[in-house]
Amino acid sequence: MDYAYTLIILLLPLVTFLGLGLLSKRLPVALAGIIGTANLFIIAALSCATAFTYFTQEAGEAGFEAIEAYKITWLPLTDKLIIHLGILLDPLSVMMLVVITLVSAMVHLYSIGYMKGEKGYTRYFAFLSLFTFSMLGLVVATNIFQMYIFWELVGVSSYLLIGFYYQKPSAVAASKKAFIVTRFADLGFLVGILILSFNTGTFEFQTLTSLQGPVIGQASTAAFMGLSVTTWALLLIFMGGAGKSAMFPLHIWLPDAMEGPTPVSALIHAATMVVAGVYLVARLFPAYALSAPDALTVIMYVGSFTSLFAAVIACTQLDIKRVLAFSTLSQIGYMMVALGVSGYGGEAGLGYMASLFHLFTHAFFKALLFLGAGSVIHAVHSNLMTEMGGLRKSMPVTHLTFLVACLTIAGIPPLSGFFSKDEILVAAFEHNKLIFAVQWLVAGITAFYMFRLYFRIFWNQTPAYHHAPHESPVVMTVPLMFLAIASVVAGFVPFHDLVTSDNKPFETAFHWSIAGPSIAIAVIGILTAAWLYARPSLRPDAISKSLSGVYTAAYNKFYIDEIYLFITKSIIFQFISRPVAWFDRHIVDGTMNFIGNSTVAGSAAIKRMQSGHVQLYIWYFASGVLVLALLILYLN
């Protein structure tokens, strides 16, 4: 099968970005949204067609084969170390193509209504297309260096989208914060790439993950501080993934990224930027599992702590977008845990399959949650749930679709979140009982904070709105309905037949011993939220006062941002940057100024020698001859 047409999937968003950017002043404003959305629907259709063809025609006895649909030589560094640009199709990248293009198409369609009348409407759709191009280039990369190029392009385009409202100081600060934090993480990623390529002589994913390749088949014996060079390289690469996926302690940029338009939040936090770290680990998973199990242990514990840490904070936030942001942190932690507890091949790779299954289902229900939140914000003109309530009657479509999303993320059967989360819990239970217990608790907390959000928006007390809320226009509700349907049916996709650690299908069994308790704790979380927030009550205030210290700390995100500010301002700026600045200003600049001033002074002192008077030149010449003559006589 010839998949060369997949190049269109990659290039069409780039052409859209360039076209909208260059012709922004000539195009009618409304046409920009139509063009951007139409092109996304085209590549979404092509991606779905590619997935259907690949999964129905490329399966063999050895599983699904990886196909290089397109490949060119870009930069030959040495005879062996060559950087290529191309398109790699395998179960992982094909699945991501479908997820990214479908969610992005829904976000584009939704944005036509949500961003109507906004200044910079054409610029917004141009940036959306650039972001989509960057993510697509990242997931189809044939080698890790190509991935890094698009990885950085994703960072740039997300910076532009988060800071879209550049007139707002908070949006500018949030975009800079996201850019700077992820740059520190990406430095680790780059160093890891250089170490890995230096020791293996290749950038190619297929070689790096081959069982007979230089990473797995000929594992490096060189060690540093008790770990192999390969393990250190993969840990540094995970550092880059932890930055993009906002794992603790590199999570601080994500909540502030809510300053961007709500559809941007849906795109960044659902299927694209924040799951890039999960995708990175999954892409190199054979190398992690078979050559660096210590790195997987680190990933497991970082993911587990992040999921619990973010879930606790989400229980206290009042801004509905920030609740969803911390929810994303928690769910990405779930995916990382699943990768950390996974083995390689067959049923041992259950965690790998479960992680990507949850990535798949999470894309739809988290996009639905953000777009539903945007619909609410569009109606009441506020992000604070304290200024909302009783919206179920005036916004029936938003209410029902949001309820579906809440039930899905809570893990209530038969919705998709139940199936993917159940597989993660099974994998964790078989690998590490402590990690399982933490993730089981997180499942209950997740159900609680999501229904706290749901009841406070759509039930509770109806405040005195300045304008009577109404349902969003059709162009915004259609994406909500599509994503709600996807959130229901995505769980029935036979993922274990399609995306596995060794690309070979395996059988999975339903474990009621795990599913039963997970459903029970989710129901407890939902009922607790209903008891506290379905109707006006003094109970929440009483509980928060009784837990004032813990509640205040969680509400302030455990002061991690303040710790970062203290470290940067009071330590780095005070004791490193300021002395360096003094040294630069007084020593480096002072030395150069001294040389320059000395040159000027010397020039001033001898400038009379170049007066232009011939008589003086003769006198200087005669004096010089006389001095030389006397010197010669003296020496003789």
Order of alpha helices (4+ residues) and beta strands (2+ residues): alpha-alpha-beta-beta-beta-beta-alpha-alpha-alpha-alpha-alpha-beta-beta-alpha-alpha-alpha-alpha-alpha-alpha-alpha-alpha-alpha-alpha-alpha-alpha-alpha-alpha-alpha-alpha-alpha-alpha-alpha
